């Protein structure tokens, strides 16, 4: 017999394990989002199970994060890392494993919040087996991604079709910025329900270190001019644009200009290959002496690196939201970002940072120089950024918005008899 508890939810993230170490292969913003939303929901009284695909026999099947929050890893296909574009064929097994887990636990989730298009397919299949509410967050849209890709992967047509069906049929799709919502309407479908709920960040952990302390820990001189990149090594992240911008900076050779490129997986993996390419460009441009590659940054590292920087640069070709931008803002560090996607929502031009055209080396160089040459203004931008994040982008506020959405949809989906009994009670 299944127990359908109203406050029990499943967050499904097939290819974004919330218990994974951030910075590993294909582990980034999606993983952070799912884990932090799950933890915040649990603190607000929800019982949260987060489901991901198991990629190694050495991984624990269940990771308990908090009393009411855990990650459950399901076996779907071989227990090894498989790129997102090749996971689709193993999704039917994931669905069956999810159903088997419910049966084993004697529970039935009234709501699933799916993340990324692969998980949306899983959620839609689960709805064929049981009555449930499905909420979905895309994290990235194939319709946007494929516009800038010359060679489409074999899975492209399937992804586009799944994303369209998802928007048109699930109970609610969460857009993390107004720009992402506009892209859904223009590029995916005019049908379906969209709610706008931004991403969040940890405002207690981030912002806890001041610049002088951070620089002392990293051995960076007090008067250095530091530009920082944080994230995966992926061509779409635009790191080459940043490197070329620093090489053409007016400050090069006239002050203690420094570039820190943080993140990355092991050599030989896909982002390791991109890191090697970026390192070769750094050498070619003659900025090896001022460029540092500290490697993967842990959660304890991030507050220090963000705080040590004068400016954080997010040169992505596209970002649905851009978690790095608000992490930097939480640490009172101004942001220079591409004028694309959700970055146009998170970064307020001339208020919390600057927005420039993507792939424009000269525009990035000019924007970075403006902030580095005006430290008092940079500090003002950073303080305003911190205020913006505190007000609207903490994980607690995000979880509150999502919780209200869940409650509304679960209530609407409740059987008529259950609604009648609630009224009578």
N, C-alpha and C positions, 0 to 999 in steps of 0.2 A: 504494500500500500504506500502510495506517495503522499508526502506531507508538503503541501504548497504553502510556504510561509510568505506572507506579503512583503516582509522586509528583507527577503533573501534575493540577491541578484547575482548573475554571472557576467563577468566581463571577459569576453572572448577575444584573444589576440594571438592567433595562430602563429604568426611570424614575428611577434614582438614580445618575447618572454619578459614579464615584469620582474622576474627574479634574476634576470641575467645581469652580468656586469656591464655597465654602460661603456661603450667604446669598442666592444667586441664586434665581430662581423655582423653588419646590419642591425646593430643595437644602438638606438639613439632616442630621438624624441618620442616616438610611439611607446617604447618600453617605459620611459619615465612617466608619460601621461597616464598609462594604465595603472602602474603601480601607485602613483601618488593619488589618483582619483580613488582607487580602491582603499587605500589607507585612510583618506579623509572621509569617505563614506562610512567606513567602519567606525570611526570616531563619532560619527553622527547617528549611530544606532543601526546601521545596515549590517547584514551578514553577507560578506563579499567573497566569492570564489572567482579567481582569475585563471583562465584556461589558456595554455600555450602548447605548442608542439615540442615534444622531447627530442633533443638533438644529440644526446649522448647517453649511453647506458650508465655512465658515472653520475649523471644528474639525479638528484632526489626527485621522486615522483610527486611529492608534496612538500612545499616550503611554507612554513607558518610565519607570516610577517607580524601578525598581531592576533589577539584573541579571536576576532571576528573577520580576519582577512588572511587568505592563503592563496598561493599559486599551485594549481594542479597541472602537471605536465602529462599530456596524453600521447600515446604512441600512434603515429600515423606515418607509415612508410619506414624507411631505415632510420635508426637512431643515430643520425649524423646531420651536420649542417647541410642544408639544401637552400640554394638561392630562392628568393621570393617568386621569381618567374617560373620556377619548376615545381613548386609545392602543390599546385592546383590538383594534380591527379591523386594526391593522397587525402584530399578533403573528405571524401565519402567515409574513409576509415576514421577520420577525426570525429565526424558526426556520430558514428556508431559507438566510438569510445566514450563520447560525451553522454549518450543515452545510457550506456552501460554503467557509467559512474553514477548517474542519477538513480538508477535502479539499485545499485549496490548501497548507496547512502540512504535510500528511501526518501528522497526529496525530489521536488520538481520546481524548477525556477520559474516564477511568474514573469520574469523579465530578463532578457539578455541584452547587454550593450556590446555590440560587435565593433571591432577596430580594424581598419584597412579592408580592402575589397575582398581579400581571401576569406576573412572572418564573416563578411556580410553574406557570402554564399552559404557558409555554415549555418548562420542564423536563419536564413530563409528556408533551408532544408529542415531545420529543427521545427519550424512552424508547421511543417507538413505532418509531423509526428505528434505534436501536442499544442495546446492553446498557450500562447505566450506573447508577450509584448517584445518587439525588437526596436531598440534604439541603435543608431549607427553613427560612428565618426570615421570619415574617410582617411584622414591624415595626409593623403595625397591623391590627386585625381589623375587617372590615366588620360583623360581628355585634355588636361593641361600638360602633363609630362610629355606625351607623344607629339605635341606640336613642335617641340624643339629637338626631337630625335630623328635622325636621318634613316636609320635602320630599325624598323619596328620589330620587337621580339615576337615570336610565334604566338605568345599568349595574349597579344594586344587586343584582338577582336573579342576574345572571351572576356577579358577584363572590362572593356568598354560596355559590353552587353550586361554584365553582372552589375556594374555601377549604375547603369540606367534603370534596370529592374529594381535594384535596391532603393533608389530614390523614389521610385513610383509606388512601391508596395509596402515598405516597412512603416512602422507606426510613427517614427520621427527620425530625421537625420539631423545631427548636430553640426552646425558650421562653427568653426572656431574664430571666424572673423567675417565681417560683412563682405569682404572681397571674395572669400571662399564661397559664401552663399550666392554671390553674383555669378561666379564661375559655374556653380551647379545649375543655375537657371539657364544660363546662356549656352553652356556646352554639354550638359547632361540631359536635363529634362525640365519642362515647365510644370510638370506634375509632382505631387508629393508634398510632404510637410517638412519644413526646415525650421529649426530653432537655433538661435545664436547664443552659444555659451563659449567664452574664451578659454584658452588653456591657462594654467596657473603655474606658480613656482613657490618654493619654500622660502618665505620671507623671514623666517627665524634663522635658518642656517646661512642663507645668502644675505650678505650685508652685515655680518657679525665681525668682520675684520676691516681695519682701516688701512689706507694705502701705505703708510710708513711701516706698519707692522708686517704687511704682506711683502713689501719689498725687502725688508730685513730677512724674512724667512727664505726668500728666493735669491738673495744676493744681488739685487738690482739697485743701482745707485738712486739716491733720492731725487736727483734732477734729470733722470733719464726720461726720454719720450718713448712710451711703450704702446705699440699697437698689438692687439691680441685677436687670434682666431681660435675658436673652440668648435670641434665637431668632427664628423667623419671625413675621410679622404675620399671624395667622390667628385667627378668632374662637374656635376651639377651644383656643387657647393661653391664653385667659383674661386677656389683658392688661388688659381693662377692669376686672376685679376688682381687680387690683393698683393701678391708677390710683385707683380709688375708695377702696381701703384707705389709700393714702398721704394722700389728701385728708382722711380722717377720723382720721388718726393723732393721738395725744395730743401727739406731738413737733412737730407742725406749728406753726410760729410761735414755738416756745420754744427751738429749737436749730437748728443748721445741718443741717436735714434735706434730703436730696437723693435724687432718683429718676433712674436712668439706664436708658433703654429701648434696648438695643442690638440691631441687626439690621435686616433689611429689604432689599427689592429696589428696582428703579426705580419712580418714580411712574407710576401708570396700570396697573401689573401687579396681579395679584390681591391680593398682600400690600401693595402700595402703596396700594390702596384702603382696606384695613384700617388701615394706618398713618395715613392722613388722618383716618379716623373716630376713632382713638385720640387724635390730636392735637386734634381738635375737643372731645373730652371733657375733656382736660387743660385746655384754655382755658376751657371751661364751668365747671369746678370751681375755677378760679383758682389752679392750681399750675404755671403756665407758668414762673415764675421759678425754681422748684426742680427742674424736669424737663428732662432733656437727651436728645436723640435723636442719638447719634453716627453712626447709619447702620450699614452693613455692617461687621462686625468680622472682621478677618483672623485667621489662626492666630497671628500675632505679636502682635496686639492682645489676644486673649483672656486670656492669662496676666496681663496688666497690669490689665484691667478686673475680672476675678475677684478679684485680690489687693487691689484698691483698695476693694472693697465690704465693708461690715460684714455684709451678708446678701444672699444670692441667692434670688430668689423665682421659683418655678416653679408658676404658677397654672392649669396646664392642666386642661381638662375630662376628659381621659384621656391617659395615656402608657403604652405597653407596657413601657417601661423608664425613659427620662428621662436621656439623656446629659448634659444641662446640669447636672443635680444632681451627678453624680459629677465632672464637670469642675470645678465650684465646690469640691467637697470636696477634690479634689486640690490646690487652691490654698489650702486651709485656711480656706475661707469657709463658714460655716454656711448651711443651706438651710431655707427655709420653702416647703413644697410642698403641693399638693392631695393629699388622701388617696384616691388613685385608682391603679389599675393597678400598674405596676412601681415607681412612686414609693414605694409601701408597703414595697418590698424595699430600694431604694437608700438611702432616708432612714430612719434609726432614730430614732424620736421621743425627745426629751430627751437623745439621745446624740450625734447628728450634725446635728440640726436639729429642726424641728417639722412635723407634718402637720395640716392643717385641711380641713374640708369644701370641695369645689370651689364656686365661684360665691358664696362667703360673704364679702362685703366686710368685715363686722365681725370675723369670725374671723381673717381675714388681717391686718387692722389690729392686732388684739391680739397675734398671734404675732410680727409684725414688730417691734412696740413692745417686747415682752419681750426680744428679742435686742438691739435698739438701746439699750435702757435698762440693759443688763447686759453691758458690753463684755468683762469678764473671763470671764464665762460663754460669751459668743459665741466668744472665742478658744479656750476649752476644747472647745466643740463642733467648731470648725474643725480642731483638732489631731486629735481622734478621727476625724473624717471623713477626714482625710489617711491615717491609719493603716488605716482600713477599705479605702480604695481601693488602697493599696500592697499589702495582703495578697491581695485577691481580684479586683481589677478593672483590672489592667494589661492592655494589649493582648497582651503576651507570654503571660500566663496564659490569656487567652481563646483565643489561637491554639493553645496546648498542648492545651487541652481539646478544641477542634475537631479538631486534628490526630489525637488519639487516636480520636475518633469516626470520622473519615474512614478511618483505617487499619483499624479494626474492620470497617466496612461494606464497604470495598473487598475485604478478605480474604474476607468472607462471600459477596461477589458474584463472586469469581474462578472461572473455569471449573474443573471437577473435574480435568481433565488438568493444568492449571497448578498446582493445589494438590498433586497427586500428585508432579509433578516437583520442587516445592519441598521436599517431604518427603524425596524420594530424594536430593536434593542435600545 
